[in-house]
Amino acid sequence: MPHLTAAPALLLAAALAANAQEAPKEAAKPPAWNVNTPPGVAKTVNIDVKTGTWMSVDVSPDGKTLVFDLLGDLYSLPIGGGEAKPLTHSIAWEQQARFSHDGQQIAFLSDAGGGDNLWVMNVDGSGARAVTKEDFRLLNNPAWHPSGKYLLARKHYTGTRSAGSGEIWLFHVDGDAAKNKGVQLNEKPNWQKDLGEPALSADGKYLYYSQDSTPGRVFEYNKDSNGEIYKIYRQDLSDGSVEPFVQGPGGAVRPTPSPDGKYLAFVRRVRNQSTLFLKDLTTGREFPAWGGLSRDLQESWAMWGVYPSFAWMPGSKEIVVWAEGKLWRVDPFKGSAAEVPFHVKDTRELREPMRFAQAVAPEKFNVQQLRGAQVSPDGQRVVYSALGSLYIKDLQPGAQGSPRRLTRQDEAFEFAPSWSRDGKSIVYATWRDDTQGTVRRLDVASGKETVLVKEPGKYLEPRLSPDGKQVVYRKVRGGALTSPWHSLDTGLYLAAADGSGKAQRISKEGDGAQFGARSDELFFTKTSNTSEVEIRRSLTRLSLADRSETEVARGDAIGEYSVSPDGQWLGFT
């Protein structure tokens, strides 16, 4: 077998060593983010309180101990009240603690792993561990299955806006958190109407939950709590069937079954007063139990629950609930309540906020955003809008000098510039709140302006035809931040590029109108919803001769199409 002699072997070792020294070193990886050890200057503050805000509370199976959350930590408290004992103490935010049915563990919600997930710990606060490691569809409102082997939780879903919906999922308590993906028990009603606050009957047969049941698919803030916003639904876990279980004026939220299976406690609005109610599970009778609750969140969006979770005492005769900053032991059959006093004397670790001195009104400052930048057809200049005015800058190699103001008028904001094919003129839109908008054309060499569209309106995306004789633009509705007036007959319009004649509407819908190589046809984009959260964008060719339309391209999640000037290529984002 061939082998190296001593001398060549030493030379090879030396060469390898040299190469190893010459090899570039890998950049050191930054330390993994740890919620409990964030960067910054640490600071410890003292808290000494006897009241708290929006506190979830639970009762141990033996009825001797309460667990509640306060300012992101969990505390235990004797049922008679007194000094609260901290069970968690970290920067991570812990909340919504629930005792297991054997009283040995506590399930809770924590963001210690970077996002809201299910955790469990021993009742003394030791042995905390993650049950799930969701990194996108985060969890809240844990609830124990009577077997003690599973946890239910609400999984949060968002689609096209932050006000999302929820589903109830089941997770094994002893599973590998990283692989514990759970089992789906029901499906969100849509992508914007809330579903949550899961609770199981004592025998594990029924799942109760609340759901925003207002009409339509879009979340709205202006809801009438005197009518019906939320309903409580009951799902039979043996066959998956679902029925509206508590409904009617004032709505119904935070379902909480009694341990003996005879009653369902819930929260209903009576005019402006959130009220604790009971539903007799034998007769169906519903009656008010206590009117001392704090305001629920039915009109708003309530990802973590419409009211803080509360609990029955083991004998099914009393309920412990938070209201008006305090904990209360309520006799729902007599309508009476006694305060359970608590005292929390603890500390919190904070980080000093980062602050930098800012000159509020300097004489000069750098513009941080250039809007609607458009390069001239010859590639030598770029025009853009900044601070409400149009600017132009030379792009030739070695070009010196700062951008310069392109226009002279100061009566309106200027935006959406677009070059003519010969690079001699620019069309753009203007806006001012009192007189609204116009579409204008600017001769770059002389600075002469021509108002092409004088009628007040909200105008966007003006584009000149290749022959420079026509301009296409979009008229949109007002409302919200702009005036609703002059918002009729919206759509795409075609006008003479010299300002003569009357503009013609060529389409009632669409955006991004543009010309390709020809002046007798243009392209624009149509938007359609293929589902509640999926948007399709289709590029359409429009013949200006006979107004016929042809779909050229389409795709999901397309932001913008751009047709090349020669009409041979299509770009999109």
Buried (B, 14 or more C-beta within 10 A) or exposed (E): EEEEEEEEEEEEEEEEEEEEEEEEEEEEEEEEEEBEEEEEEEEEEEEEBEEBEBBBBBBBBEBEBBBBBBBBBBBBBBBEBEEBBBBBBBBBBBBBBBBBBEBEBBBBBBBBBBBBBBBBBEBEBEEBEBBBBBEEBBBBBBBBBEEEEBBBBBBBBBBBEEBBBBBBBBBBBEBEBEEBEBEEBBEBBBBBBBBBBBBBBBEBBBBBBBBBBBEEEBBEEEBEBEEBBBBBBBBEBEEEEBEEBBBEEBBBBBBBBBBEBBBBBBBBBBEEBBBBBBBEBEEEEBEBBBBBBBBBBBBEBBBBBBBBBBBBBBEBEBBBBBBEEBBBBBBBEEBBBEEBBBEBEBEBBBEEEEEEEEEEEEEEEEEEEBBBEBEBBEEEBBBBBBEBBBBBBBEEEEEEEEBEEBBEEEEBBBBBBBBBBEBBBBBBBBBEEEEBBBBBBBEBEEEEBBEBBEEBBBBBBBBBBBBBEBBBBBBBEBEEEBEEEBBEEBBBBBBBBEBEEEBEEBBEBBBBBBBBEBBEBBBBBBEEEEEEBEBBBBBBBBEBEEEEBEEBBBEEEBEEBEBEEEBEEBEBE
